[in-house]
Amino acid sequence: MLVIRRRAGQCILIAGDIEIEVLETSSARVKLGIRAPKEVEVLRKEVGLIAGANQSAARDISLELLSPVLARLVDTGPSKRQC
């Protein structure tokens, strides 16, 4: 892990095209701005962890559990479905 000190207005450059700027600091917080190419996904760590947990849970659902739900969707059809 690289540990460096930066002040408000200073930046860190990663891989030549990802820029992290320190926008604001206080005693307990740091506000960062991140500029990255559109194809680079930038997420808060907790959001990424939740997304991974959701994907894992979705993979673990068996077809037997989904069959009744799918049957109900087919039976109601698009015109009978309620919101």
C-alpha positions as CSV (number, residue, x, y, z in Angstrom):
1,M,0.0,0.0,0.0
2,L,1.3,3.4,-1.0
3,V,0.7,6.0,1.7
4,I,1.1,9.7,0.8
5,R,0.0,13.0,2.2
6,R,-2.0,15.4,0.0
7,R,-3.7,18.7,0.7
8,A,-6.9,20.2,-0.7
9,G,-6.3,20.9,-4.4
10,Q,-3.5,18.4,-4.8
11,C,-3.9,15.3,-7.0
12,I,-2.8,11.7,-7.4
13,L,-2.4,10.2,-10.9
14,I,-3.0,6.4,-11.4
15,A,-2.0,4.6,-14.6
16,G,-1.8,7.9,-16.5
17,D,-5.6,8.4,-16.9
18,I,-7.2,8.2,-13.5
19,E,-6.9,11.3,-11.4
20,I,-7.9,11.6,-7.7
21,E,-8.1,15.1,-6.4
22,V,-8.4,16.1,-2.7
23,L,-11.3,18.6,-2.8
24,E,-11.7,19.2,0.9
25,T,-10.5,18.1,4.3
26,S,-11.7,18.3,7.8
27,S,-10.7,16.7,11.1
28,A,-12.6,13.5,10.4
29,R,-13.3,13.5,6.7
30,V,-11.7,13.8,3.3
31,K,-13.7,14.7,0.1
32,L,-12.2,13.3,-3.1
33,G,-12.9,13.9,-6.7
34,I,-12.2,11.1,-9.2
35,R,-11.7,11.5,-12.9
36,A,-11.5,8.3,-14.9
37,P,-12.4,7.1,-18.4
38,K,-16.0,5.9,-18.8
39,E,-14.9,2.3,-19.2
40,V,-13.3,2.3,-15.7
41,E,-15.9,1.4,-13.1
42,V,-15.5,3.6,-9.9
43,L,-17.4,2.4,-6.9
44,R,-17.3,3.0,-3.2
45,K,-16.0,-0.3,-1.6
46,E,-19.2,-1.0,0.3
47,V,-21.3,-0.7,-2.9
48,G,-19.0,-3.2,-4.7
49,L,-19.1,-5.6,-1.8
50,I,-22.9,-5.5,-1.7
51,A,-23.1,-6.0,-5.5
52,G,-20.8,-9.0,-5.2
53,A,-22.9,-10.5,-2.4
54,N,-26.1,-10.0,-4.5
55,Q,-24.5,-11.8,-7.5
56,S,-23.3,-14.6,-5.3
57,A,-26.8,-15.0,-3.7
58,A,-28.4,-15.0,-7.2
59,R,-26.2,-17.8,-8.4
60,D,-27.1,-19.9,-5.3
61,I,-30.9,-19.8,-6.1
62,S,-32.0,-23.2,-7.4
63,L,-34.3,-23.6,-10.3
64,E,-36.7,-25.5,-8.0
65,L,-37.2,-22.3,-5.9
66,L,-37.7,-20.1,-9.0
67,S,-40.2,-22.5,-10.7
68,P,-43.3,-21.3,-8.8
69,V,-42.4,-17.6,-9.4
70,L,-41.8,-18.2,-13.1
71,A,-45.1,-20.1,-13.4
72,R,-47.0,-17.2,-11.8
73,L,-45.4,-14.8,-14.2
74,V,-46.4,-16.9,-17.2
75,D,-49.9,-17.5,-15.9
76,T,-50.6,-13.8,-15.3
77,G,-49.1,-12.6,-18.6
78,P,-48.2,-9.0,-19.3
79,S,-51.8,-7.7,-19.6
80,K,-53.0,-9.2,-16.3
81,R,-49.9,-8.2,-14.2
82,Q,-50.5,-5.7,-11.4
83,C,-47.9,-3.1,-10.3
